[in-house]
Structure formats: structure tokens, C-alpha cells
């Protein structure tokens, strides 16, 4: 603030009469800031605000991306599927998991082992089926082939393995726990 402006402000604060020749407009007494200083403060504050706003936006976007990534990688909650004794060795059981519209397949492998996979082909999302004679999971759309024990893509256009569904055995009941990428 200039010396002249501070003198006028002090006189106004003390209730002293201000000569007409130097009396400023009422707004100047109420806001005794020099234009240059006002401009500098505004720019600095604006820059700080812009940096804080963009930083917050970036952090929020990154957080949402991480949460979405975590959410996309594992889906589902424990759900009983079928009794193990109802699926003979070498046979498949088709079910829906983790959502009612999500098709999945459970296989009874030799050695009393069970595995389950999403039925959604990782190429263009056609449904894969178990072919016991060929001991494989097969996608009829473009002849994609997946390993029946690991879900790995072994032939055809698919490049990624089938999402696997973690299983738990409660007595004779097979329970799906979650779908993993
Ligand atoms: S959709 Fe399965 S191989 Fe193309």
C-alpha cells in the first residue's frame, strides 16, 4: 500500500476529516490495496489453487483407478456350488458365478481334484466348453483352446488364461470363494 493510501486509511479509521482534494472514493478507503500488489497476490493465489486442484484431481483419479483395478481383479463372495459326489471324475459342472449372468465351469480332475474357471473366452467372450475326450476347454467361436488344469491359453487366438475361481471344500460341498484374474 502506498504512503498516501495508508495515510488516508489511518485518517478514515480515526474519524478525521479528509481534505476533499485527497479524499478518495469510499471503496479505496475500504480496500486500501495497491493495484500491483493486488495483482501479484491474486496470481500467486490462483497458481496455488490451480496446483492444489490439479494435484487433488490427479490423486483422486489415481485412487479410483487403483480401486477399480483391485475390484476388477477379484470378484465374488463365498457361494456353495455343488456336492463333490455329484460330479464324477472326468466330468464338468456348469454354474453361474460370481454374478447370476456369469457362466462358469467346474471340472473334476483325476486325483479327486477340482478346478473352476470362468466360461468367458479371453478372446472375444464366447462361452468355452469342456471336451473330456480331448481333455481341454474349447471355444467354438474361433477354435480357442485352454488347458483344463490351469486355464492357460494353449491354442487359437486367445492370449490370456481363463479367470480361475478359487474353491473351498466344506465336507462334501464345493464352495466358490472368488474369481481371480
Ligand atoms: S471368442 Fe473364443 S476363440 Fe474367439
Boltz pocket constraint, residues with backbone or C-beta under 6 A from the ligand:
constraints:
  - pocket:
      binder: B
      contacts: [[A, 121], [A, 122], [A, 123], [A, 124], [A, 125], [A, 126], [A, 139], [A, 140], [A, 141], [A, 142], [A, 143], [A, 144], [A, 156], [A, 157], [A, 158]]
      max_distance: 6.0
